[in-house]
Amino acid sequence: MSVAFTALWTQDVCRPLRKGFVGRRPPVVFSGAHGSSVGWGSVDTGDEVFALHVSKCVIHVVSRLRVLDWKQSACCGALPAFWADPAYQGHPGWDDALGAGRCGAAPVHVDATPIRFDVTVPGDLLPTLTWRNAKGVTRTPKHVVDGRLTNSMSIQGVYRLTEGSAADLSALIDAAPPLPAVGGEARAVA
């Protein structure tokens, strides 16, 4: 049975995404063991991950990603011949933006919704978002004041959502207006 998770994408990840990837669907993300990477160790094939970003105390749902596989495929390109070569030449741009160069990064192929920064978690929904750990204990985000997240520490990492909260985040993505196509690529209306 597939489950849903959230993964917080930092400013360092979202800055390049805002500049050239809005409206594009990521074919791959990268999981890493290093602290600067998002570790997706608990996520399995078929699971969904909601990429979240916090900006000015507001949570944005950047993309919904369904995990297809965890292997380096032909689409990733040839293995680097030298240490300075890019690790995943077949995913230009995505590799830099999503952390392929970080220590221990491994490709996670995904079927994703387009990258966007205009879907926000409403203030009344934010305190009801619920995560569940392996023992079945649930929790809601800490540091919510007047519908705003004043500190993102409680959502940093990859956490399993309850079914209800996964449905709530899916509904936000599904209700978002379509991104208009511009020059063959969809772009968000800012």
N, C-alpha and C positions, 0 to 999 in steps of 0.2 A: 504494500500500500504506500503510495507516495505521500509525502508530507511537505509542508511549506516552512520556509525559513526567512529571516531577514538578514541582510549583510549591510553594514554601514560603509558607504564609500566616502572617503575623506575629501577634503578640499584638493589635495594633491592629485587624486584620481579624477575628480569632477572638473577641475580647471581645464585640462586639455579636452575633455569630453564636450564641454560647453563651446569650445572654439571650433571644433570641426566634426563632431559626431552626432549632434542633435538631429534626430529623425532617422538615424541609421540604426540597424539592428546588429548588435554585437554577435559574431559567430562563435566567439570564444571568450572566456575570462580566465584568470590565472589564480590558482590556489598556491599558497606558499607557507613554508614553515617559519620564515623570518617574521619578526614582529611588525615590520612595515607592510606586510602582505595580509590579505584576508585569507585565513585558513578555512577551507571548506571541508575538512575531514569528516564531519558528521553528515554531510549531504551525499545522497546516493543518486544513481541514475533514475530519472523519472521525477525526482523531487523538484519543487519550484523554489526559487529564491527571489525575494523582492529586494532589489538594490535600493537602499535608502540613502538620502543625503540630508544633512542638517545645515541650513543657512538662516542666519538671523532668527534663531529659535523656532524655525518652522521645519517640519519634516517633509521632504519631497520624495515621492516614489519615482525613481529614475527609470526603472525597467523591471519587468517580470521575466525571469529567466527559468526555463525548464531545462534541466541537465540531460543531455543526450549521451555523453560518454566522458570518460576520464583518460583518454589515451592520446598520445601524440600521433596524429594521422598524416597522410600525405598532404593534406591541406595546410599543415603547419610549416611545410617547407623542409629543406634539408637541414640536418643537424649542423651546427656551426663547426667550421674547420679550425678556427682559432678562437681564443678566449674573447677577443674584441668583436667577433661577429654577432649579429643579432640571433637570439635563441629561436625565434619563431618567425622566420622570414616570410612565411605564407600569410601572415596576419599583420601586414604593415599598418602602423598607426595604433591598432588595438594593442599590440604587444607593449608599446611604450606607455600608452594611456592606462592600461589595466595591470601593469606591474610584472610583465614577463621577465624583466631583467633582474628582479629581486631574487635573493638567495632561495634556492629550492623551488622556484615557481614551476608549476605543472599546468598544462592546458586542461581546461574543462570546457568541452564543446556544449553550446547551449542553443536553444530555440528561444529567442527573446523578442519582447516588444521593443519598439524604437526607443532610443535614448531621448528623454525629455525632462525638463525641469519645471513644468507648469502644472504637475499633479501634486497637490499638497494634501496632507492628512489634516482634516478639519479639527479645530480646537476641541470640539465636543467629542470626537472620536479618539483623539490622542490618549486620554487617560484610561480608555477602555481597552486599548490594544493589550493583548495578553500573550505571553510566551510560556511554554511548558518545558521543563527539563526532563531528563531521562527517567527520573523517579516519579514523574507526574505532578510535581509541584509547579504551580503557576505563579506568575508575577506580572505586574504592570510596570510601565516606565516610571522611573523616579524623576524628580526635578521638573514636574509639570506644574506650571503656575499660570493660571488664567488661560489655559489652552495652548500654552507655549512651552517648549522644551528648553529650560534654562541651562541644562548641562547634558551632554550626550553620552556620558560615561555608561549609563545603564543599557544603552543599545549598541555599544561598540562591540563588534565581533559578529559571529554567525549564531543566531538563536532560532530554535524551533517555535513556530507560531501555533496557537490553538487553531482549530478548524474555523471557528467564528471570526477570528481576527484575519486569517488568510482570506476568507470570503469577503471581509470588509475591504481589504487592500485590493483584491481582485476587482471588486465593484468600482473602486476609484479609477483603476486603470481602464476598465471596460467603458466607463461613462465619460472618459476624457474625449474631447473633440479630436477628430482625425487631424493628423499633421498634413498641411498642404504640400503637394509635390512641387519642388522648385528645381529645375535642371536635372530631373531624373532622381533626385534625392529628396526625401521628405524633410522639411525643416519646421521647427517649432515657431509658433507665433509668440514673440516675447512681449 
